[in-house]
Amino acid sequence: MTVARIIGHDAQVTGKVEYRQGDGVNVAIRPGPVDVQTTPSDATLSWADGETRGSAAMPIADFQSYVAKGLITLRA
């Protein structure tokens, strides 16, 4: 049995980052701090705005594209 390696990151959304809810429309993730968990196939972003919490999963290629474009900044 192969276990996917999960890596955690602190990150900042700095531009227009969107995810798709099922077969629906794209939904924007608000700018600000996010926690990111990545596997070889996907990335899950989680955030909080006061009492409201959100999370979104996206293909790892989409996440890497947002990072390469500077729309998500990984913090050291």
FENGI-V323393 format. One record per residue. N is the residue number from 1. RES is the residue in one letter. OMEGA is omega as a letter, one per 30 degrees, with the letter a starting at -180 (999 if undefined). NEAR is the number of other C-alpha atoms within 10 Angstrom. Layout:
BEGIN
N|RES|OMEGA|NEAR  N|RES|OMEGA|NEAR
END
This chain:
BEGIN
1|M|l|3  2|T|l|4  3|V|l|5  4|A|l|10  5|R|l|9  6|I|a|12  7|I|l|11  8|G|l|13  9|H|l|14  10|D|a|14  11|A|l|18  12|Q|l|20  13|V|a|20  14|T|a|17  15|G|a|17  16|K|l|12  17|V|a|18  18|E|l|17  19|Y|a|19  20|R|l|13  21|Q|a|12  22|G|l|7  23|D|a|6  24|G|a|8  25|V|l|10  26|N|l|12  27|V|a|12  28|A|l|12  29|I|a|20  30|R|l|17  31|P|l|15  32|G|a|14  33|P|l|20  34|V|l|23  35|D|a|16  36|V|l|22  37|Q|a|17  38|T|l|20  39|T|l|14  40|P|a|12  41|S|a|10  42|D|l|16  43|A|l|22  44|T|l|18  45|L|l|23  46|S|a|16  47|W|l|18  48|A|l|13  49|D|a|10  50|G|a|6  51|E|a|5  52|T|l|7  53|R|l|9  54|G|l|12  55|S|a|14  56|A|l|16  57|A|l|17  58|M|l|17  59|P|a|15  60|I|l|16  61|A|l|13  62|D|l|15  63|F|a|22  64|Q|l|14  65|S|l|12  66|Y|l|19  67|V|a|18  68|A|l|11  69|K|l|10  70|G|l|14  71|L|l|17  72|I|l|23  73|T|l|18  74|L|l|16  75|R|a|9  76|A|999|6
END
